[in-house]
Amino acid sequence: MPETFWTVRWPDGTEEKLYSPSSVVAELFEAGARYPVPEFLDRSRVAMERASNRVERKFGFACTSAMAQLDRIEAKVRTFPHRDGAEVTCIRISQ
């Protein structure tokens, strides 16, 4: 369950390095792929929930870092105007 980072480019052109306590993000995101904002948010929710669950199975407690990352993703998504076609690009995934 290696820590994994994935770097994204938000619709406003900014880039951000995101954190997961598990490599599960590589199951849901692909480097170079672009995701409509709602799909990116859905995939992020699934990834962070699965990552937290993996930590809980291994260590006996949920991962607050995964949930905190999800909170930051949700907050960032709220800053974008709801316009059709806005996408988030997954630039890279690394461990």
C-alpha positions as CSV (number, residue, x, y, z in Angstrom):
1,M,0.0,0.0,0.0
2,P,2.5,2.6,-1.1
3,E,1.8,6.3,-0.8
4,T,1.0,7.7,-4.2
5,F,0.9,11.2,-5.5
6,W,-0.9,12.4,-8.6
7,T,-0.5,15.7,-10.2
8,V,-3.4,17.3,-11.9
9,R,-4.0,20.4,-14.0
10,W,-7.2,22.2,-12.9
11,P,-9.5,23.9,-15.5
12,D,-7.9,27.3,-14.5
13,G,-4.5,26.0,-15.6
14,T,-3.0,25.6,-12.1
15,E,-1.3,22.4,-11.3
16,E,-1.5,20.6,-7.9
17,K,0.2,17.5,-6.4
18,L,-2.5,15.4,-4.7
19,Y,-1.9,12.7,-2.1
20,S,-3.2,9.2,-1.5
21,P,-2.1,6.7,1.2
22,S,-2.6,3.9,-1.3
23,S,-1.9,3.2,-5.0
24,V,-5.6,2.9,-5.6
25,V,-5.5,6.2,-7.6
26,A,-3.7,4.4,-10.4
27,E,-6.7,2.1,-10.7
28,L,-9.0,5.1,-11.2
29,F,-6.9,7.7,-13.0
30,E,-4.5,7.5,-15.9
31,A,-1.6,9.8,-16.6
32,G,-2.4,12.0,-19.6
33,A,-6.1,11.5,-19.3
34,R,-8.6,14.3,-19.1
35,Y,-11.7,14.1,-17.0
36,P,-14.8,16.3,-16.9
37,V,-14.9,18.0,-13.5
38,P,-17.9,16.0,-12.2
39,E,-16.3,12.7,-13.3
40,F,-13.0,13.7,-11.7
41,L,-14.8,14.5,-8.4
42,D,-16.6,11.2,-8.5
43,R,-13.4,9.2,-9.2
44,S,-11.6,11.2,-6.4
45,R,-14.3,10.3,-3.9
46,V,-14.1,6.6,-4.8
47,A,-10.3,6.6,-4.7
48,M,-10.1,8.3,-1.3
49,E,-12.7,6.1,0.2
50,R,-11.0,3.0,-1.1
51,A,-7.6,4.3,0.1
52,S,-9.0,5.0,3.6
53,N,-10.6,1.6,3.7
54,R,-7.3,-0.1,2.8
55,V,-5.6,1.8,5.6
56,E,-8.3,0.7,8.0
57,R,-8.1,-2.9,7.0
58,K,-4.3,-2.9,7.5
59,F,-4.0,-0.6,10.6
60,G,-7.4,-0.7,12.2
61,F,-8.3,3.0,11.7
62,A,-9.5,5.0,8.8
63,C,-7.1,7.4,7.0
64,T,-7.8,11.0,7.9
65,S,-5.2,12.1,5.3
66,A,-7.2,10.6,2.5
67,M,-10.4,12.3,3.7
68,A,-8.6,15.6,4.2
69,Q,-7.3,15.4,0.6
70,L,-10.9,14.7,-0.6
71,D,-12.0,17.8,1.3
72,R,-9.4,19.9,-0.5
73,I,-10.4,18.4,-3.9
74,E,-14.1,19.2,-3.2
75,A,-13.2,22.8,-2.1
76,K,-11.1,23.3,-5.2
77,V,-13.9,22.0,-7.5
78,R,-16.3,24.5,-5.9
79,T,-14.1,27.4,-7.1
80,F,-14.8,26.7,-10.7
81,P,-17.8,28.1,-12.5
82,H,-20.1,25.4,-13.6
83,R,-19.5,25.5,-17.3
84,D,-19.8,22.7,-19.8
85,G,-16.6,21.1,-20.9
86,A,-14.4,22.0,-17.9
87,E,-11.8,19.2,-17.4
88,V,-9.1,18.1,-15.0
89,T,-6.0,16.6,-16.6
90,C,-4.1,13.9,-14.7
91,I,-0.5,14.8,-15.5
92,R,1.4,12.1,-13.7
93,I,1.0,9.4,-11.0
94,S,4.1,8.6,-8.9
95,Q,5.0,6.6,-5.8
